[in-house]
Amino acid sequence: MKYFVNENCIGCGLCTTTCPNVFTMTDENVARASDSDVSPEDEPAAEEALEGCPVDAIEHA
């Protein structure tokens, strides 16, 4: 499964802390998701980041 960070991102960093293998911060201080499929090992943490996002900026792509 792939993830996508939409325009709602406020750059809080919760997702990068929760799942650093999938989410990173850009130079614009907003999160970005990896372009590749999330590994089975990272899937639980990626879902936790999606569910914990305070502005619902993370979606399944």
N, C-alpha and C positions, 0 to 999 in steps of 0.2 A: 504494500500500500504506500502511496505517496501523500505527503502533506503539503499544504500551501499556507502562507501567511498573507492575509488580506490587508487592505488599506486601513483597517481599524487599529492596527498595531500602534501601541504607545511607547514601545521600547522599554518595558519594565524589566525584561531579562528573565522572567520566570521560566520561560520555555528553554532558554539556553542553559539555565541552571539545572532544570529537571531532566533534559535530554540533550546534552551537548553534542552527541553523535549525529543528531538530526538538525538541530537549530543553532544558528550562529547570528551574531549581530553584524549589521552592515556599517559602512562608514557614515550612513545617514542616521545611525542609532535606532534602527528598527530591526526586527528579527527577520530571518530568512530561513526557509526550510531547504534541506538538501534536495537536489534534482532527482536523485535516485530513489528507488524503492527502499523503504525502511526494512532493515533486517528483522527477522523474528525475535532476536534478542533485544532489539531496541523498541519494538512495538509497544510493550507495556508503558515504558517511560514516555514515548511519544503521545500515547493516548492520555496519560496523566497530564502532560503539558497542554493538550487540547482542552481537556476538561477543566483545568485550572486557570486557563487564560482569563483575565479579568474583563476583557473587552471582546471576547469571542472572535479573536483575529485568526485563529488556526482552524483550518478546514481540511477535510480529506480531498485530495486532488484526483 
